[in-house]
Amino acid sequence: MPYITSQNAAITADRNWLISKQYEGRWSPSERARLKDITKRYKISWSGNTKRIPWNTLLERVDIIPTSMVATMAAAESGWGTSKLARSNNNLFGMKCAKRHCNNEPGKVKGYSHFTSVKESVNAYVVNLNTHPAYNSFRKSRAQLRKADQEITASNMIHKLKGYSTKGKSYNNYLFAMYQDNARLLSAN
């Protein structure tokens, strides 16, 4: 949970900064550098021209993933951290690696990304949801909730995650039931 909270805090800081700069005409060299860094991290092409900043794409990608949604997915994908993939690769989300980037170290689960820490796994998962083309509809749904001034929560985002699993909607239903069961347990204590 602390890694998810920390990642979301960093995203929120970037998002708030972007919102504060959206209607400004002047950009200092350090502000341009920060914007260039954000566009690079979120895989957004930008020419460097401050008159042509892709604001819609930026604000669609630079946004949080609900903490309890990340925790639920980590628990579901890693068997509450007990799977071989979680223990050997620090991979809590079942993230596969691209064939040309697969590092087949001894003791690691082949074909899956391996991370030096759980924090690195959480960061990679959040970056994946915020940048990969497969999750474009997830990001668009989140942006629509923002425009409607609705809170970004696990309960209203889990079903927006299409294409994460080959199981389709049944996976989302499983995640949602798991999320609800854990929310009930937490509220009972």
Summary of the structure (lengths in Angstrom):
residues: 189
radius of gyration: 17.8
end to end distance: 18.1
largest distance: 53.4
contacts: 512
relative contact order: 0.12
helix: 62%
strand: 1%
